[in-house]
Amino acid sequence: MDRIIGDTAGIGRANLSEASLPVVVRDLTKRYGAVTAVDRIDFTLYPASTVALLGGNGAGKTTTIAMLLGLVMPTSGEVKVFGADMSTNRGEVAHRINFQSPYVDLPMRLTVRQNLTVYAGLYGVANATERIAFIAEDLQIEPLLDRPTGKLSAGQKTRVGLAKALLNAPELLLLDEPTASLDPDTADWIRGKLKTYAQERGATLLIASHNMAEVERLADRVILLNAGRIIEDETPSRLIETYGQETLEDVFLDVVRGRVKQAAPERKAS
């Protein structure tokens, strides 16, 4: 059963139709032979929210994201994005979503401009030339546009990947380690860009990250996976309180090391 927490957008969630919900996951399971990567998980993502998907290596984050994108078929259960079943009707909503990961390379021989042009066509972006110019300026990648993508540094590729993910102004943006390989100053600047984009577009962001400070800054909700199952679905501040810790990183370490959470301290009457 999903827990509804913090209506950050002021939306009456009880009145939302399934077609207006960015993501609905029900009893989602993925097995690879004898290995269960994702084990009967349920959650809903609501409009204008930013959610972090956390877990240790092998917890099921990447497999979950792949199923949300319709790239991996579930063993059982279902994923619906804006009401469309991603196993059968992905094409209905593909133009409304996008994805970024530093671990997925764009074609290396194409220039950055060529890559962005190809993806703009795939997503049906109107006025692609103008849109690419706008995003390139906004993300400060204009000097990279005519360079072969394979010649870029890791940090430059991360920014280009984010530019690709924003081309179609997605309503649902899935981000896997969005600031990987970036120096602290650039990473902080990108987080600010993402926060502004989510606010101005009213978009839903799902972020998989191992940077707990990043999660605390961006996310209003945390879904915590362990061994393919959801063990927590809460606000960052409430998780910190529940586990009796000072930071989300301490909570994460408790979970991946198998420690039992502590009861939250009693609050004194003011």
N, C-alpha and C positions, 0 to 999 in steps of 0.2 A: 504494500500500500504506500503510495506517495505521501510524503509530508509536504504540506503547503506552508512555506515560511516566507516572512518578509515580502509583502507585496510592494516591491521597490518602485514599480511603475505606476502604482495607484490604480491598477486594473482590477475590476471585479472578476476574479478568476473563476468563480463558480459559474459565471454566465458565459464563459468562453466556449465556443464550439471547437471540435477537434480540428477542423480545417484552419482555425486561427492559431493553433498551438504549434510552435516551431518544431517540437519533438515530443512524441509519446512513445515510450518503450514499455512493452509488456512481456513479462516472463521470457526475456531474451536470453538465449543460450547458444553457445558455439563450442562444438567439440572438434578436436583434431585427433581422430583415432581414440586412444584411451585418455587423452588429455582434454580436460574441460577448461577452456580459456576464459569463457564467460558463463556464469552459472545462475540462470533464472533471475535476472535483474529487472527492476521496474523503476522508472523515473519519468518525470515530465519536465520539459524546459518551457518556460513561460516567456511571452513577449517582453522585450526591453530588459532582459536580465543577463547577468554575467555569472557563469557557473564554472567552477574549476573541477576537473576530473583528475583525482590524485590517486596514487598507489605506487608501490615499489615496482621494480622490474619484474615483468611477468604477471602483474596483477590483473591485466585484461584491458588496459586503457586503449592501446593501439587497435586491438581487435574490435572493441566497442565503437571507436570512431570509424573504423572501416565499414562496420555494419550500418552506422548512421548515414554514411555516404552511399550505401548501396553497392559498395565494392566487394564486400564479403557477404555471402548469404548465410543467414542464421541456420543453425541446426533445428531450432524451434523458437517459438515466440515471434514477435513482430516489432518493426520499427515504422512509425508513421511520421513523416515530415510535412507539416502544413496539410495534414489529412491524407497524404499520398503514401501508400505502402511502398517502401523502398525496395522490396524484393521484386515488385512487378510493375510499378509505375514511377520509377525514378525520374524519367524524362519530364513528368508533369511539373516538377519543382526544381529541377537542376539549375535553372536560371536564378533561383532565389537563394541559393546557398553557395558557399565556397570554402576552401580549405587551404591551409598553409602548414608546411612542415619543412624544417631544414634537412630532413632525411630523405626528401623526395626531390630529385634533381630535375630542373627544366632541361630541354635539349641543349647540350653543351655547345654545339657548333653554331647555333643560331645566336644572333646578337640579342641583347635584352629587348630592344624595340621589336625585333621579329617575334620573339617569344610572346611578348605582351599582345602583339597584333593577332597572333594565332589564337591565343586564349580569349581575346576579346570577341573573335569570330565564333568560337565554340560556345561562349556564353550569350551570344546575341546582343552584344553591347552596341547601342546606337552611338553614332559619332565617336567611333573608336579612337581616331587620331587625337581628338580634343580630350577625350577621357584619359588616354595614356599620358598626354602632356600634363594634365592637371595632377594626376597621381605622382608622376615623376617629380614634379616640382614640390608637391606636398611632402613626399618622402625623401626629397633631396637625392634622387638617383639620376638626375639629368645627365651628369658627366658619364654615366655608365651605359646610356641607351644604345650606343653604337659599338659597344665592346662585346666580344664573344662571351656568352654566359659562362663557358668553361674556364675563362681566364680570370674570373672574379675571385676575391677572397671569400672565406666562409661567411664573414659578417656581411659583405656586400650581397652575397646570394640570399641571406636571410631577409634583407630589405627588399630585394627583387621579388622573392617569394611572397612577401606580404603585399607588394604592389599587385602581383597577379591575383591574390586572394580578394583584393578590394575592387578589381576592375568592374564587376557587375553590381557594385553597391549592395552586397548580399544582406538579406534580412537575418540569415543564420550564418555565422562565421565560426568555423571549427579551426582551432589553432593548436598546433603541437609544438611546444617549446618555442613560442614566438620571438623570444629574444636570445636564442642560442647563438653563441659565437660573437655576440655584440659586446663592446666595451661597456662599462657601467654607465657612462654618460649617455651613450646612444641608446642603450637598453631602457634607461629611464625616460628618455625622450619618446621612444616607440610606445612605451606603456601609456604615456600621456596621449599620444595619437589614437591609440586603441580606445581609451576611455572616452575621448572626445567623439570618435566615430560612433561608438555605441549610444552615446547620449543624443547626438544629433540625428542619427539614422533611426533611433528606436530599435536597434538591432539586438539580437540575442547572440551572445558569445559563449562558446564552450572551449575552455582552455585546459589543455593537459600540460602540466609543468612540474619540474622538480625544484623550482625557485619559489620557496614559501613566502618570501617577502613580496614577490610579484603577485602571488595569489592573494595575499592579505590586502594589497593595494587595489587589485582589480575586481576580485570576485565578491559577490554578495551571498554566495552559497557554495558549499563544497560537497561534492560526492566523492566519498573515499572508498576505493576498491581494495580488497585484499583476497588473493586466491580466487579471483573471478567473481566475487560477490560484493555487494554494497554493504558496508558495515556502518557507515555514517552518511547522513544527508542533512547538513546543518549549515548555519552561518559560521564563518571563521571565528568570530568572537565567542559564540556559544560553544564551539568545539574546544577552544582554549580553556574556557571556564569549566566545561564538563570533565576534561582530562586533568584539571588542576595544574595547568602549565602556563608559561608566560608567552610562548610564541607558537605559531602553527607548525613550525619546524619541529619543536619538541613533541607536539601531538603526533606528527607524522612518524617520528622515530619510535614513539611508544607503540604505534600500530604495527609498523613493519618488524619490530623486534618482539611482538607478541605480548606486550605488557597489557595488563588489565587496566581499564580506565578507572580513575578515581571519582568518587562522588564529588559534585561541585560543593564548594564551601557554602555554609549557610550565610545568607546576607543579613547584616544587622539592620534593624529598623532605624530609619533616619529620624 
